[in-house]
Amino acid sequence: MNKPAKGKPRPRITRPSGLLRPELKSLEVILTTRCDINCIMCPYKEHPECDLPSPFLKEISGVMPGLDDVLWSGGEVFLLDYFADMAVSVSRKYPSLQQWIVTYGGLIDEKWAELIAENGINLIFSIDGVTKKTYESIRRGSDFGRLRRNIERINTLRNRYGSRTRLLLLATIMRSNHEELESFVDFARLHGFSSLILHPIHTALKGIEEENIFCNNNIYIKRIADSAAMVNEQARKYGIELIDLLPYSAGGAGLNWDNLPKPEYSGKDPFCLIPWQRLFINYDGTVKPSGWCRVPAGNLFENSLREIWDNNMSYYRDGLLKGEREELGCSILCSRLSGKWMLY
């Protein structure tokens, strides 16, 4: 690995190094690229339809006993025939483990809603518009009315069971919906969401480049920044956790993964613990500390999950201990999103 340039500040570890023992606590798994709608900003649109091979699920089950949380994502995981049995089995076998499912919400029927509420499974709804016109123009093939009915179904069953199920609203902000920014808080309040995540669009799929208003577009960025204070005030008023990942300077998000700006570090910057506590597994078997990380730590087609965790992750662990975050390609959005894994 390249050494950091002379004079580059290194992160200060402000707690005993004994805390840096690798202990896998969190897992994010992309189970499939399949989906029954066609979102304009989906990063998997240009990928073949593919599911994570079933033998890898057995490996994942082997690390479940030590986890605090696992996040299942896609594509749309509710299209997978085996997913209901797997999610319920995990919930009943490891009742203290927090399961999160990322979904657009259109396939949550009565049976699924019952399983989710009864087993305390958490949902992250990807909702990019709070009006029928905006929502359906971004998530093409979806039905805004059905989404609202499905959320209401979940809430009814949450109340019936006294369920610990939490609902989070994830909004990808772009040109088509930025004028509805302040309305997302009202939607979250009215529909029982405890948290709202505002996320910038960052893909560079052909035909939607104009949707990225965060790349050298000061007019739009100023409009969003002007709305930020009101959004924050509303969220506090209604007791909604606001996770605001929107950049408020031109060029903040770039057009794609490869164009994400690198943070400027100082000696007071937090130290990233992700490689010691978390793994991201993509549908193709690629394993990284986080979905934001650029360099794979391994692939399940070549190494076991345990081998990757015990050995391959040293690339990231050693690099961070040496202060080589720029060489690792650490991004601004990762450092802002990953607060719980940052050591201050």
SEVOGU-902133 format. One line per field, with one value per residue: residue number from 1; residue in three letters; x negated, y, z negated of N, C-alpha, C, CB in turn. Coordinates in steps of 0.02 Angstrom, whole numbers. Atoms other than C-alpha are relative to their C-alpha. Glycine has a CB too. Layout:
% residues N
resi: NUM	...
resn: Ala	...
neast: X	...
nnorth: Y	...
nup: Z	...
caeast: X	...
canorth: Y	...
caup: Z	...
ceast: X	...
cnorth: Y	...
cup: Z	...
cbeast: X	...
cbnorth: Y	...
cbup: Z	...
***
This chain:
% residues 344
resi: 1	2	3	4	5	6	7	8	9	10	11	12	13	14	15	16	17	18	19	20	21	22	23	24	25	26	27	28	29	30	31	32	33	34	35	36	37	38	39	40	41	42	43	44	45	46	47	48	49	50	51	52	53	54	55	56	57	58	59	60	61	62	63	64	65	66	67	68	69	70	71	72	73	74	75	76	77	78	79	80	81	82	83	84	85	86	87	88	89	90	91	92	93	94	95	96	97	98	99	100	101	102	103	104	105	106	107	108	109	110	111	112	113	114	115	116	117	118	119	120	121	122	123	124	125	126	127	128	129	130	131	132	133	134	135	136	137	138	139	140	141	142	143	144	145	146	147	148	149	150	151	152	153	154	155	156	157	158	159	160	161	162	163	164	165	166	167	168	169	170	171	172	173	174	175	176	177	178	179	180	181	182	183	184	185	186	187	188	189	190	191	192	193	194	195	196	197	198	199	200	201	202	203	204	205	206	207	208	209	210	211	212	213	214	215	216	217	218	219	220	221	222	223	224	225	226	227	228	229	230	231	232	233	234	235	236	237	238	239	240	241	242	243	244	245	246	247	248	249	250	251	252	253	254	255	256	257	258	259	260	261	262	263	264	265	266	267	268	269	270	271	272	273	274	275	276	277	278	279	280	281	282	283	284	285	286	287	288	289	290	291	292	293	294	295	296	297	298	299	300	301	302	303	304	305	306	307	308	309	310	311	312	313	314	315	316	317	318	319	320	321	322	323	324	325	326	327	328	329	330	331	332	333	334	335	336	337	338	339	340	341	342	343	344
resn: Met	Asn	Lys	Pro	Ala	Lys	Gly	Lys	Pro	Arg	Pro	Arg	Ile	Thr	Arg	Pro	Ser	Gly	Leu	Leu	Arg	Pro	Glu	Leu	Lys	Ser	Leu	Glu	Val	Ile	Leu	Thr	Thr	Arg	Cys	Asp	Ile	Asn	Cys	Ile	Met	Cys	Pro	Tyr	Lys	Glu	His	Pro	Glu	Cys	Asp	Leu	Pro	Ser	Pro	Phe	Leu	Lys	Glu	Ile	Ser	Gly	Val	Met	Pro	Gly	Leu	Asp	Asp	Val	Leu	Trp	Ser	Gly	Gly	Glu	Val	Phe	Leu	Leu	Asp	Tyr	Phe	Ala	Asp	Met	Ala	Val	Ser	Val	Ser	Arg	Lys	Tyr	Pro	Ser	Leu	Gln	Gln	Trp	Ile	Val	Thr	Tyr	Gly	Gly	Leu	Ile	Asp	Glu	Lys	Trp	Ala	Glu	Leu	Ile	Ala	Glu	Asn	Gly	Ile	Asn	Leu	Ile	Phe	Ser	Ile	Asp	Gly	Val	Thr	Lys	Lys	Thr	Tyr	Glu	Ser	Ile	Arg	Arg	Gly	Ser	Asp	Phe	Gly	Arg	Leu	Arg	Arg	Asn	Ile	Glu	Arg	Ile	Asn	Thr	Leu	Arg	Asn	Arg	Tyr	Gly	Ser	Arg	Thr	Arg	Leu	Leu	Leu	Leu	Ala	Thr	Ile	Met	Arg	Ser	Asn	His	Glu	Glu	Leu	Glu	Ser	Phe	Val	Asp	Phe	Ala	Arg	Leu	His	Gly	Phe	Ser	Ser	Leu	Ile	Leu	His	Pro	Ile	His	Thr	Ala	Leu	Lys	Gly	Ile	Glu	Glu	Glu	Asn	Ile	Phe	Cys	Asn	Asn	Asn	Ile	Tyr	Ile	Lys	Arg	Ile	Ala	Asp	Ser	Ala	Ala	Met	Val	Asn	Glu	Gln	Ala	Arg	Lys	Tyr	Gly	Ile	Glu	Leu	Ile	Asp	Leu	Leu	Pro	Tyr	Ser	Ala	Gly	Gly	Ala	Gly	Leu	Asn	Trp	Asp	Asn	Leu	Pro	Lys	Pro	Glu	Tyr	Ser	Gly	Lys	Asp	Pro	Phe	Cys	Leu	Ile	Pro	Trp	Gln	Arg	Leu	Phe	Ile	Asn	Tyr	Asp	Gly	Thr	Val	Lys	Pro	Ser	Gly	Trp	Cys	Arg	Val	Pro	Ala	Gly	Asn	Leu	Phe	Glu	Asn	Ser	Leu	Arg	Glu	Ile	Trp	Asp	Asn	Asn	Met	Ser	Tyr	Tyr	Arg	Asp	Gly	Leu	Leu	Lys	Gly	Glu	Arg	Glu	Glu	Leu	Gly	Cys	Ser	Ile	Leu	Cys	Ser	Arg	Leu	Ser	Gly	Lys	Trp	Met	Leu	Tyr
neast: -42	38	4	-32	45	34	-36	-71	-17	-24	-53	22	-40	-9	-17	51	4	-31	-68	3	-2	-53	-59	-52	-62	-51	5	-46	1	-41	-22	-22	-8	-67	-50	-59	-12	57	19	43	68	23	67	1	-37	43	27	-45	-40	42	-9	57	-5	-24	53	27	-46	20	58	-25	-34	52	23	-57	-2	35	-20	-50	-50	11	-42	-13	-17	1	-61	-57	8	-64	-9	35	-45	24	17	-45	21	65	-5	-35	45	51	-32	-18	61	42	-49	31	30	-43	-2	-25	-14	-9	-53	-42	-62	-58	-17	-16	-70	-23	42	66	-9	-9	65	44	-21	3	70	39	48	-1	-6	23	-38	29	-56	33	-49	-57	-60	-7	34	72	20	-7	44	67	-3	-45	-32	-25	-67	5	-56	15	52	-29	-42	45	27	-54	-8	53	-12	-56	24	48	-40	-34	48	47	62	59	16	10	-5	43	-14	61	-17	55	-18	23	-36	-72	-36	30	-48	-42	44	-30	-60	18	-8	-72	-19	28	-40	-68	0	31	72	40	60	0	67	3	59	5	9	71	15	10	-31	-14	-67	-24	53	-28	-30	50	3	52	64	14	-63	-9	-68	-39	29	-22	-70	-3	28	-49	-53	28	-17	-69	-5	29	-46	-60	18	7	-67	-40	38	23	73	18	67	7	62	3	56	-23	47	0	45	3	-12	27	-48	-1	43	70	11	-13	59	32	-2	64	8	42	17	-58	-50	-15	33	-51	2	-40	33	5	-66	-55	13	-49	4	-39	-33	48	48	50	-4	36	-23	-61	-17	35	71	11	42	-26	44	-1	-61	-20	15	71	18	-57	-15	45	67	0	-3	60	62	-1	-18	60	15	-32	19	68	1	-29	46	56	-24	-1	-70	-5	19	-56	-56	-55	-41	-35	-65	10	18	-59	-51	22	17	5	63	55	30	18
nnorth: -60	-62	-39	-65	-53	-32	-56	14	16	67	0	13	49	-34	49	53	42	64	1	14	71	14	33	-13	-17	-26	30	-23	50	-11	67	8	-60	3	-47	-2	-68	-26	-65	-34	-8	64	18	68	3	24	64	57	24	49	8	26	73	27	24	-56	-14	44	-31	-58	25	20	-57	-32	-2	-56	-64	-44	-16	20	-37	36	-48	24	31	4	64	35	44	63	50	26	-53	-2	52	-18	-57	22	45	-41	-37	44	32	-52	-53	-65	-26	-47	8	-56	16	-58	18	-55	8	19	72	20	20	14	53	-28	-49	38	28	-55	-29	51	17	-60	-15	-71	-14	-63	-12	-47	-41	-59	-51	3	-7	55	-17	3	68	48	-20	22	73	18	64	4	-27	-39	19	65	-12	-28	52	49	-30	0	70	13	-37	32	61	-19	-18	59	43	-37	21	-43	-18	-71	-20	-54	-25	-17	-40	-20	-67	-14	-56	13	-2	-44	-50	32	17	-14	42	67	5	8	68	45	-6	25	71	40	11	-28	-32	-22	-5	-38	27	-29	44	0	42	-34	39	-40	-28	-35	-42	-63	8	-13	-73	-14	-4	-67	-34	-40	-24	51	13	-54	12	54	-25	-45	42	45	-23	17	73	18	-24	43	66	-6	-12	61	56	44	-2	-22	16	-42	14	-41	-47	-68	-39	25	57	40	72	28	34	72	26	-14	-71	-27	-36	25	-50	-27	23	-36	43	8	40	64	60	46	68	46	63	42	16	4	26	-9	55	-15	58	38	30	-48	-19	-60	-22	-39	-10	-59	16	9	58	61	37	69	23	65	52	17	8	5	-62	-2	-17	-71	-39	9	-14	-50	-67	-35	-54	-61	-13	-26	-65	-51	-11	-40	-65	-2	-2	-22	56	49	-28	-16	-53	-45	27	54	-27	-32	50	54	-30	47	37	-47	-8	-70
nup: 0	-3	61	-9	-18	56	29	8	69	12	50	69	35	65	51	1	-60	14	-27	-72	-15	-48	28	-49	33	-46	-67	-52	-53	-59	-15	-69	-41	-31	25	-43	-25	-37	27	-49	26	29	-22	-27	-64	-53	21	-15	57	34	72	37	1	64	46	39	55	55	32	38	61	48	40	32	73	30	-30	29	-51	-69	-46	-63	-52	-69	-23	45	33	7	-58	12	28	64	47	58	48	27	46	61	34	32	55	55	26	31	14	15	-61	-36	-72	-40	-70	-44	-48	-23	38	-39	3	68	5	69	30	16	54	62	19	19	64	52	15	16	-53	-17	-72	-29	-61	-48	-24	-29	-16	46	-41	-47	-62	9	19	-54	-55	18	8	-55	8	68	12	61	43	30	50	61	31	30	61	49	21	47	62	35	31	53	59	25	33	42	-33	2	-69	-14	-70	-21	-67	-36	-59	-43	-23	-68	-29	-5	64	50	23	51	55	65	8	22	73	12	-21	51	61	-10	-15	53	-8	55	-27	-70	-28	-62	-33	-67	-57	-15	-57	-64	-52	-60	-7	60	26	23	66	52	9	49	-34	-29	-14	61	7	33	66	44	16	49	62	30	29	50	67	13	6	64	52	0	26	74	27	-1	29	-53	-10	-67	-22	-60	-35	-60	-1	-8	-40	-69	-12	60	-7	-61	-43	9	52	-14	1	66	26	61	53	22	68	48	57	43	-35	32	-26	-25	29	-41	-17	59	26	-49	-67	-53	-49	-59	-32	-40	46	21	70	19	66	-9	-69	-23	-12	-71	-15	31	46	-22	-33	28	-48	6	71	46	36	58	-24	-18	62	41	-35	-53	24	25	-47	25	69	2	-33	44	56	-25	-21	-73	-21	-69	-42	2	-37	45	-30	45	20	47	66	29	12	44	64	55	-6	2	67	6
caeast: 0	-62	-121	-24	-100	-222	-139	33	118	158	312	293	354	431	472	367	307	377	548	488	511	607	783	914	1072	1161	1197	1273	1322	1382	1486	1543	1543	1719	1858	2035	2025	1904	1832	1745	1592	1572	1388	1436	1533	1383	1342	1408	1547	1456	1480	1346	1306	1391	1228	1172	1328	1268	1103	1197	1302	1139	1099	1274	1248	1129	1221	1314	1401	1419	1487	1566	1576	1593	1668	1828	1806	1992	1978	1873	1973	1863	1850	2003	1947	1769	1817	1938	1811	1677	1797	1851	1678	1592	1726	1603	1537	1610	1664	1687	1766	1746	1900	2004	2153	2266	2262	2304	2467	2568	2463	2299	2363	2415	2244	2153	2255	2263	2075	2020	1932	1886	1922	1832	1953	1873	1995	1938	2097	2242	2364	2430	2359	2182	2173	2234	2128	1970	2019	2094	2218	2259	2427	2428	2599	2544	2387	2491	2612	2466	2390	2558	2573	2405	2451	2616	2527	2387	2518	2609	2453	2368	2229	2052	2049	1977	2010	1877	1906	1762	1780	1659	1658	1642	1709	1881	1919	1812	1959	2049	1906	2001	2152	2054	2058	2248	2264	2150	2253	2421	2367	2276	2095	1969	1826	1801	1644	1610	1487	1418	1435	1264	1281	1232	1352	1380	1528	1543	1386	1495	1570	1406	1424	1276	1140	1084	1261	1262	1440	1519	1399	1446	1631	1602	1492	1628	1752	1634	1669	1856	1837	1727	1847	1997	1907	1861	2039	2114	1979	1919	1735	1663	1511	1464	1332	1360	1207	1229	1087	1071	995	1037	1100	1025	1108	1062	968	802	825	865	752	628	646	510	440	369	297	469	560	648	570	670	710	809	675	671	860	954	964	1055	1094	1150	1259	1106	1012	904	864	812	819	957	1051	960	788	709	588	660	587	629	761	860	827	642	635	747	831	725	563	610	653	499	370	420	491	315	299	423	376	191	223	332	209	75	185	201	384	355	267	415	533	637	783	875	1044	974	898	1065	1173	1070	1075	1102	941	836	717	701
canorth: 0	174	281	441	598	689	808	727	725	556	509	512	357	434	272	120	17	-135	-84	-120	-307	-369	-415	-429	-342	-279	-351	-279	-403	-367	-522	-488	-364	-415	-288	-268	-80	31	172	303	310	125	74	-104	-58	-99	-259	-432	-503	-605	-675	-705	-892	-995	-1077	-903	-886	-1034	-945	-789	-891	-948	-772	-727	-774	-627	-493	-343	-305	-362	-263	-354	-258	-274	-253	-298	-435	-473	-555	-696	-853	-905	-735	-746	-910	-846	-681	-763	-899	-770	-670	-819	-896	-731	-622	-486	-464	-313	-353	-213	-231	-100	-98	14	-58	-113	-300	-298	-394	-447	-603	-508	-368	-495	-579	-413	-343	-507	-533	-353	-336	-157	-78	56	122	201	343	481	581	626	656	526	618	635	463	368	470	420	243	193	52	86	137	277	229	50	111	212	68	-50	71	88	-102	-114	21	-63	-226	-140	-69	-235	-331	-192	-224	-158	-140	29	120	228	337	347	486	505	690	746	877	794	799	933	1053	927	922	1002	889	731	770	788	624	537	604	558	381	327	342	368	423	516	494	624	553	635	551	495	380	425	317	374	489	554	658	812	738	761	938	923	927	1107	1175	1314	1371	1206	1181	1352	1309	1148	1232	1363	1222	1130	1238	1213	1025	1012	1117	1012	850	908	968	799	692	621	575	668	596	730	672	809	910	1096	1149	1132	969	891	723	707	605	429	318	351	538	554	686	636	720	836	766	849	780	797	687	530	360	235	71	-8	-135	-199	-215	-225	-312	-276	-424	-388	-502	-556	-615	-460	-418	-247	-161	-47	-17	150	67	58	-88	-264	-358	-522	-625	-772	-866	-866	-856	-903	-764	-809	-800	-629	-565	-638	-605	-498	-356	-316	-210	-86	-107	-81	64	156	129	206	354	309	355	446	294	186	304	352	465	610	522	371	476	568	413	303	402	252	174	330	345	525
caup: 0	40	-103	-135	-65	-176	-295	-284	-454	-528	-629	-817	-908	-1062	-1153	-1203	-1056	-1144	-1077	-900	-911	-758	-813	-677	-738	-583	-411	-253	-116	60	92	270	414	465	448	514	540	636	530	635	519	478	482	532	690	797	703	751	643	513	338	208	223	88	24	-31	-138	-240	-270	-324	-446	-526	-586	-645	-829	-859	-761	-829	-664	-485	-338	-189	-26	162	290	202	73	63	234	161	124	-22	-106	-219	-297	-317	-398	-520	-561	-600	-707	-811	-828	-872	-954	-1005	-828	-737	-560	-433	-262	-125	-11	98	5	147	111	-74	-75	-228	-256	-248	-359	-489	-488	-499	-644	-740	-730	-758	-590	-543	-374	-275	-145	8	44	161	177	62	204	324	475	408	329	480	602	507	458	625	616	433	358	230	165	136	46	-76	-105	-140	-266	-351	-356	-443	-569	-611	-647	-743	-860	-874	-923	-1020	-897	-910	-719	-668	-505	-423	-270	-146	-17	128	169	350	469	483	296	214	203	90	-34	-177	-146	-184	-370	-367	-272	-398	-544	-471	-428	-586	-532	-672	-559	-395	-291	-156	-30	128	296	351	501	678	776	953	978	800	782	761	602	509	444	325	456	486	477	349	385	334	189	119	130	35	-93	-121	-157	-273	-426	-410	-384	-538	-642	-590	-627	-803	-832	-788	-869	-705	-691	-541	-453	-327	-204	-77	-25	-38	75	264	321	154	217	389	525	474	354	439	427	242	164	31	-137	-197	-358	-511	-670	-751	-625	-689	-667	-565	-653	-511	-459	-638	-657	-492	-323	-160	-44	133	240	341	186	170	-11	-77	-247	-182	-21	-11	-9	162	150	121	-27	57	146	78	240	193	2	-142	-239	-390	-289	-222	-396	-482	-346	-196	-299	-358	-200	-272	-455	-425	-306	-431	-573	-462	-421	-237	-214	-52	21	-34	59	-92	-40	-118	-118	-208	-347	-370	-362	-476	-637	-750	-684	-708	-856	-915
ceast: -43	0	34	-52	-28	42	74	16	28	56	-27	48	7	21	-52	2	31	71	1	-8	56	57	59	67	56	-13	52	-6	46	20	17	-3	69	46	59	20	-66	-17	-52	-72	-30	-69	-4	36	-42	-34	47	40	-37	16	-65	6	17	-55	-29	46	-16	-61	22	34	-50	-25	56	-4	-34	23	48	56	-21	50	5	23	-3	-14	57	2	66	18	-30	45	-21	-4	44	-22	-67	6	34	-45	-54	29	13	-62	-44	44	-30	-31	50	-5	30	10	9	49	33	71	60	23	16	74	18	-44	-68	5	6	-67	-47	17	-7	-71	-45	-53	8	0	-29	35	-37	57	-29	48	59	65	0	-41	-76	-23	1	-42	-72	-3	52	26	27	70	-1	56	-13	-54	31	44	-44	-32	52	12	-53	13	57	-23	-53	38	33	-47	-43	-70	-56	-23	-6	5	-46	17	-66	20	-63	18	-33	41	76	37	-26	48	48	-39	33	61	-17	8	73	22	-24	43	68	2	-44	-74	-38	-61	10	-72	4	-67	-5	-3	-74	-18	-8	29	19	72	26	-54	27	32	-50	-10	-55	-69	-7	64	21	72	42	-26	22	73	6	-27	49	57	-24	20	71	10	-25	46	62	-15	-7	69	40	-37	-23	-76	-14	-73	-9	-68	-10	-60	25	-52	-4	-51	0	9	-29	54	4	-48	-72	-17	15	-62	-28	3	-70	-6	-42	-12	59	54	12	-37	53	-10	34	-37	-9	69	53	-24	58	-11	46	27	-48	-55	-55	11	-44	21	68	14	-35	-73	-10	-36	29	-52	-4	64	15	-9	-73	-21	63	9	-47	-71	-5	-1	-66	-64	3	15	-59	-20	29	-23	-70	-4	26	-46	-61	22	7	71	8	-18	54	61	60	38	35	65	-7	-14	60	53	-17	-18	-9	-63	-60	-23	-26	-49
cnorth: 62	36	67	53	35	59	-11	-17	-70	2	-14	-51	25	-48	-56	-43	-68	-6	-20	-74	-12	-40	18	10	19	-26	32	-48	20	-69	-11	67	4	51	2	70	25	71	32	3	-64	-19	-69	-6	-30	-66	-56	-18	-58	-2	-23	-76	-27	-28	56	17	-44	28	59	-23	-19	57	36	4	61	68	40	16	-26	38	-39	50	-32	58	5	-69	-38	-42	-69	-49	-22	53	1	-51	18	56	-19	-47	38	36	-44	-33	49	61	69	32	45	-14	62	-23	65	-20	63	-7	-26	-72	-24	-14	-15	-51	28	50	-34	-27	54	27	-51	-14	60	16	73	10	69	8	51	39	66	54	-7	19	-57	14	-8	-71	-47	19	-22	-75	-27	-71	-10	31	35	-17	-66	7	24	-51	-51	27	0	-70	-18	35	-29	-61	14	16	-62	-44	36	-11	50	20	76	12	60	19	23	36	19	66	14	59	-10	8	51	53	-28	-14	9	-45	-71	-9	-11	-71	-50	1	-33	-76	-42	-15	33	37	18	8	36	-16	30	-54	1	-45	41	-42	45	24	36	45	66	-5	15	75	20	7	68	37	40	23	-50	-12	54	-10	-54	22	46	-39	-40	20	-18	-75	-22	21	-44	-68	1	7	-64	-60	-50	7	19	-17	34	-10	44	48	70	45	-31	-56	-48	-75	-29	-35	-74	-20	22	73	32	36	-32	54	28	-16	48	-46	-13	-44	-66	-57	-51	-70	-52	-65	-47	-26	-18	-28	16	-56	16	-64	-44	-32	46	21	61	19	35	6	61	-14	-19	-65	-62	-31	-73	-16	-70	-57	-24	-14	-8	67	7	19	75	43	-4	25	60	70	38	56	66	16	30	70	55	15	42	70	8	1	24	-56	-53	25	16	61	41	-31	-56	28	33	-51	-46	23	-50	-41	47	10	71	10
cup: 0	-67	11	15	-61	-25	-8	-72	-6	-53	-69	-31	-72	-55	3	62	-11	26	73	15	50	-32	45	-35	48	71	46	59	56	26	74	37	31	-33	49	20	31	-23	45	-24	-26	26	32	67	56	-17	21	-62	-32	-74	-32	-5	-69	-45	-43	-58	-60	-37	-43	-65	-53	-43	-37	-76	-32	23	-44	50	68	44	65	52	68	47	-50	-31	-6	61	-10	-37	-71	-55	-62	-52	-32	-51	-65	-41	-38	-61	-61	-32	-37	-16	-15	61	36	75	33	71	39	56	27	-27	38	-7	-71	-7	-73	-35	-21	-58	-68	-26	-26	-69	-56	-22	-12	51	22	75	16	67	43	33	24	22	-47	35	50	64	-6	-13	59	61	-13	-6	50	-7	-70	-4	-67	-49	-35	-53	-66	-36	-36	-64	-55	-27	-53	-67	-40	-37	-53	-64	-30	-41	-52	25	-9	70	8	75	12	72	31	65	38	33	67	27	-4	-66	-50	-26	-53	-64	-68	-14	-23	-75	-17	18	-52	-63	8	9	-47	9	-57	24	73	22	67	33	70	54	20	59	63	57	58	1	-62	-30	-28	-69	-56	-6	-49	32	34	20	-61	-11	-39	-71	-49	-20	-54	-67	-36	-34	-59	-71	-19	-10	-69	-58	-5	-30	-76	-32	-7	-28	51	7	73	13	68	31	61	-3	14	33	69	8	-58	10	63	40	-13	-55	9	-7	-68	-27	-62	-54	-13	-75	-42	-58	-46	32	-36	34	17	-28	43	15	-59	-23	52	66	46	51	58	31	39	-43	-23	-72	-12	-71	4	75	30	17	73	17	-35	-47	20	36	-25	50	-7	-72	-41	-35	-59	21	17	-62	-39	34	49	-24	-29	47	-25	-71	-4	31	-45	-59	21	23	75	28	72	48	2	39	-42	28	-53	-25	-50	-70	-34	-18	-58	-70	-56	2	0	-72	-6	-59
cbeast: 47	27	-74	39	34	-71	-12	22	51	-58	54	-2	-31	51	72	9	-71	0	32	-56	10	-28	13	5	-12	0	10	-14	19	-38	60	71	-54	29	-30	58	24	14	-26	25	-2	51	-48	31	23	-53	-12	-41	71	-75	57	-5	-65	50	-55	-9	73	-16	-51	49	44	-56	-36	62	-32	-72	32	-33	11	7	-28	52	-45	66	-13	67	-30	55	-31	-64	4	-68	4	72	-6	-47	40	65	-32	-30	65	48	-39	-59	42	-52	-24	-19	40	-48	63	-68	51	1	17	-13	-58	-22	16	72	-9	-30	61	49	-32	3	72	33	-28	-31	9	-59	73	-79	72	-44	54	-43	23	-12	3	74	17	-23	46	72	3	-22	19	-36	-49	-48	54	2	65	-23	-51	42	44	-54	-25	64	-4	-68	15	56	-28	-42	53	29	-44	7	13	-57	52	-68	73	-75	52	-43	39	-16	-21	8	-21	12	-1	-61	41	30	-63	22	38	-72	-27	41	-30	-73	9	32	-24	36	-25	-20	-62	40	-33	8	3	-62	46	-38	54	-75	63	-14	46	24	-51	51	27	-67	67	-2	-8	-45	55	-45	32	-1	-76	-9	40	-39	-66	29	28	-75	-11	44	-41	-69	19	27	-66	-45	38	23	42	35	-33	13	-13	11	-2	65	-53	20	-71	-16	-69	51	73	-57	-17	-18	5	-19	42	23	18	-73	29	-4	-33	34	-55	29	-20	75	-50	0	33	19	-68	-32	24	30	-14	-7	19	-43	55	-31	-31	1	-21	13	-51	-6	73	4	-24	-39	-73	21	24	-10	-8	72	12	-41	-41	-11	74	0	-18	61	57	-8	-22	50	54	-57	28	76	3	-48	40	68	-23	-33	-45	-37	39	-46	-65	19	20	-25	51	15	39	-58	-57	28	10	-60	53	59	0	21	-57	62
cbnorth: 1	46	10	20	51	23	59	-58	51	-47	-51	65	-72	54	-28	-42	-7	-12	69	39	-42	-39	21	-57	57	77	-77	74	-69	42	-17	-28	3	-70	72	-34	48	-2	-7	70	53	-55	3	-47	70	52	-2	-61	-21	16	-51	33	-30	-55	-33	61	-12	-71	23	40	-60	-31	50	-37	-61	-7	-12	65	76	-77	72	-56	61	-35	-72	16	9	51	33	12	-60	-31	67	-15	-68	21	56	-36	-49	51	31	-54	-32	20	-21	-7	-58	73	-63	60	-45	24	-46	3	63	14	-40	54	-61	-24	-58	35	45	-58	-36	57	24	-64	-41	-8	-48	36	-3	1	25	-37	11	-22	-4	46	70	-11	72	46	-26	-5	75	33	-21	9	-55	34	-57	74	-4	-50	50	63	-35	-20	73	29	-48	23	73	-18	-47	61	52	-41	-32	-21	-12	-35	-28	24	18	-19	58	-63	64	-56	53	-63	9	-68	-67	34	28	-65	41	73	-3	-16	63	51	-16	18	74	33	-11	-62	28	-55	-46	67	-70	77	-78	44	21	-23	-53	13	-36	-42	-54	-51	15	25	-71	-35	27	-55	-58	-7	-51	60	13	-65	-3	68	-21	-61	37	47	-47	-2	76	25	-35	33	73	-8	-23	60	50	-14	-34	15	-68	76	-79	75	-73	40	-21	29	3	57	24	23	-14	-48	12	-36	-76	-24	33	-55	73	-21	-31	77	-69	67	29	68	-13	-13	-29	-2	1	34	13	39	57	69	-75	71	-68	39	24	44	-59	62	-60	59	47	70	7	54	-58	58	11	-51	7	-47	2	3	26	57	60	-57	1	-67	-42	18	-24	-73	-61	-20	-7	-49	-16	-9	-64	-47	-3	-23	-67	-37	53	-60	45	60	-31	-14	-47	14	-30	67	-24	-44	51	51	-41	-34	47	-45	-42	67	-53	44
cbup: -61	54	-23	-63	46	20	41	47	-27	-22	18	-42	4	7	11	-62	23	-74	-8	31	-65	61	-74	51	-48	-1	-3	22	-28	56	-41	3	55	-6	-10	-34	-58	77	-72	13	-54	16	-57	-50	20	16	-77	25	22	11	-14	-71	24	13	39	45	22	26	53	43	17	36	46	19	-27	13	67	-24	3	10	13	-10	-4	17	15	38	-68	-13	62	-41	45	10	35	22	36	56	33	18	49	50	24	24	56	47	-57	-55	46	-16	19	-4	7	30	-33	77	-29	70	27	-51	45	1	49	62	14	11	59	52	5	24	56	-66	61	-32	22	8	-17	54	-56	59	73	-60	35	18	20	-56	-56	21	12	-66	-74	66	16	-50	2	16	40	54	26	17	52	49	14	31	61	28	16	49	52	22	19	59	52	-73	73	-36	48	-27	19	-5	-2	16	-20	52	-52	47	74	26	-31	30	58	28	3	-4	65	21	-35	39	70	-16	-18	61	70	-5	68	-48	-8	8	9	-12	5	4	60	-60	9	12	-28	64	17	-52	54	50	-8	16	-25	-51	51	60	20	3	69	39	4	35	63	26	14	54	53	6	-6	57	56	-8	14	71	32	-18	44	70	-51	67	-17	9	4	-17	21	9	54	-67	-33	49	13	-45	-2	-14	71	66	-2	69	52	-49	-13	14	-65	13	1	-23	-39	-17	71	0	-53	76	-68	65	29	-57	-40	11	-1	34	-33	51	46	51	32	46	-46	50	-31	-33	8	-52	-46	27	-23	54	-72	-59	77	-22	71	27	-25	-51	-23	-35	63	44	-43	-18	38	52	-53	-8	71	1	-42	38	63	-25	-27	58	-25	28	-46	13	-26	-72	54	-71	47	35	61	22	7	49	63	31	-19	1	63	32	-11	-10
***
